Amino acid sequence: MSFASLQSSRPRPSKAAALIAVSTGCLLGAVIAADAATAATGDLIQKPGAAGCVSTFGACSPGKALDDVQEITVSPDGRSAYAASPGSDAVAVFDRAPDGTLTQKPGTAGCVSDDGSGPCADGTALDSPASVTVSPDGRSAYAASAASGAVAVFDRAADGTLTQKPGTAGCISDTGAGGCADGRALAFAVSVTVTPDGRSAYAASLVSGAVAVFDRAADGTLAQKPGTAGCISDTGAGPCADGSALDAANSVTVSPDGRSAYAASPGSDAVAVFDRAPDGTLAQKPGAAGCISETGAGGCADGRALDGAFSVTVGPDGNSAYVSSRASDAVAVFDRAPTGTLTQKPGTAGCNSDTGAGGCADGTALDGVVSVMVSPDGRSAYVSSNVSQAVAVFDRAANGTLAQKTGTAGCISDTGAGGCADGRALVGARSVTVSPDGRSTYVASRGSDAVAVFDREPLPAPRPDPPQPRPPVAPDTTRPLLSGLSLSPARFRAAAKGPSTVARVGSRVSYRLSEPATVRFRIERALPGRRARGRCLKPMRSNRRGKRCTRHITLRGAFTHSGKTGQNTLTFRGRLRGRKLRRGRYRLRAIATDRAGNKSRPRHSRFRIVRP
C-alpha cells in the first residue's frame, strides 16, 4: 500500500499546467487589492505578486523542499511557519513577518530533510513527512513521517530554527529502525499533535489503524506510555488498548480544555471520541458515545457526511467540532458537550456539502474536502478542497453553525472556477491554517508544490469604553482549603545529604488546594506519653499509671512549597535544617497561606523514617 494510494485519490496536474495558472494569477493583483478595500471580517485576500505564494517554481517567492507539500503550521508566537513535504522527504522552515509574509530561512536552516538534500540540514525519520506541529511552549516541533513509520523530534530555537534531537531522542519509529527509539502503532504515521498543557503528544497511524500515546518531557523528549496505555488501535493489535472506528486513522486533535481527543478515520468513515486523563492516557468513550460513523456501523452513533472522514478540528471555544469528509465532499458539524461528547447538529446545520447531498447545506468549492480550520477569534472557518483546488470561506456563528460567504467571497480557487475568486498556487489544496493573531491564512497545495499566502480581514477593533471608576474591592477573607495531604511511601529512608525537598529519591508528598497559596510544612516527632490532666505528657513517675498515648513534638525548622490550584506534588527527602531525621515515627504538618494572608486549617500525615 503506497503513500499515494492512501493519501490521494485524484491524478496530480502537471507542473506546466500549474505554472500557467500561477503566471496568469499574477495579472489579478490589482483586482485583489481593490477587493481588500471592501473586505468583511473573515474574508481572504491573496497577497499580490510573489508574496502571494512560496513555491519551488513559478511566479511565487522562491522556496525549496516543497515537493508535494502537504501541511503548513504556524508557531504559537506567530514568528515561524513549517511545512511538511512528502515529495522532498523534508520539513521546510519559514520566518513569518508581522504582515504575514513568509520567507524561507537561508541555507540549510531553511529545511531539514531525510538525507540532507535540498540542500537542507540532515535529519532522520523524515521519509514522506505528512504532518508537522509545534508545541504550545514553542520549544519543540514534531513531524509524523509516513514511510518512516515514525515521529521525528526537534528542538526549536527562539528564531524558529529546528535542530533534531541527537540519538534515539530524535525519533520514535514503529520498529526502532533508523536509529530511533522503538515504538509501536506507528506504521504509516500521518498526523501528530501536542496537548494544550504540553504534557502529551498523540500520533495517528494509517496502517496501524491506531492512535499512539506519548508523554512529553519539559525538554520536548517523547516517551511512549508502557503497555496498552501506549496506543489504542482498531483491533487491539500493537499490543494496544482495543478501540473502534480507527481503521486507517488519519488525523488526531485535542480539545482546547485538554479533556478530550478525537480521531478521524477514513477507513471507518467515522470520528472516534476519547476522554483524556490528567496524565495523558486516552480512554475511548463507551458505547455509541465513543464514535460517530456514516452509517452507525461499528457500534457508533449514526452520523452524516462522514464518508472518508479525513480530519477533525475543535473550535477555540471548545463548543463545536468539525470533520472534513473527502468522499462526502463535505464538512460535518457537531456540538461538543463539556464531557467531550459529540452530537451532530440536526438538519442542514449538521453539514455543508458540495452539492447539498446528504441533507446538508448546499456549498461550493467542497469537492474533495481535506482539512478544516477555525480562526482563533472563532468567527470564521476555512476548508481546503484538493479536487476543487480551492479554499472555501465560512462565517461561524456563536453556536458553531457554519454559513458559507456569498459570491466570490465564499471561496478562492486556482482558476476562479466554481463562482470563486481567482487565486494562485492552489492546485491540489491540501491543508489550511490560520495564524495565532488571526491576520493570515496559509494553504499547502501539493499540485502546486507551494504554500499560498492570504491576508485575513480581522474583526474590527472595538472602540474603547470610557474609563469607569473602579468599584471597591472587597477584602479576601476566605481561607484556602488544603486537603488530601499524603506521603507515598509512608516508610522511607532519610537522605544522607542535600536539601529537604526537590530530589529524585524520597517520599512523594501530595496535596490539593482550592486556590494558589504558599504551604509551610513542619515536622512533628511522635513519642510515647502518658495521659494526665487531660493531656498527653512525657512519661514520668507521677503519671506512670496514666493511659498510654502518643505525643507530638514539633522539631525546629520548616520548608515551604508554592502550591497551585488543584493537585500538587513535591518530594521530601527526610531531612530538616540540613540534617537527616533520626529513625522513628513522625507527622508532617501543613498550613496554606494565600496572597491575602488567610490561613488554612492544619492538615497532618504520618510517616516513618526507617534504618538506612
Secondary structure, DSSP 8 states (H G I E B T S, - for coil): --HHHHH--S----HHHHHHHHHHHGGGHHHHHHHHTT--TT-EEE-SGGGGEEESSSSSEE-SS-TT--EEEE-TTSSEEEEEEGGGTEEEEEEE-TTS-EEE-SGGGGEEESSSTTT-EE-SS-SSEEEEEE-TTSSEEEEEETTTTEEEEEEE-TTS-EEE-SGGGGEEESSS-TT-EE-SS-TTEEEEEE-TTSSEEEEEETTTTEEEEEEE-TTS-EEE-SGGGGEEESSSTTT-EE-SS-TT--EEEE-TTSSEEEEEETTTTEEEEEEE-TTS-EEE-SGGGGEEESSSGGG-EE-SS-TTEEEEEE-TTSSEEEEEETTTTEEEEEEE-TT--EEE-SGGGGEEESSSGGG-EE-SS-TTEEEEEE-TTSSEEEEEETTTTEEEEEEE-TTS-EEE-SGGGGEEESSSGGG-EE-SS-TTEEEEEE-TTSSEEEEEETTTTEEEEEEE-------------------------EEEEEEESSEE---SSS-SBS-SSSEEEEEEESS-EEEEEEEEEEEEEEEETTEEE---GGGTTS-EEEEEEE-S--EEEEE-SEEEEEEE-SEETTEE--SEEEEEEEEEE-TT--B---EEEEEEE---
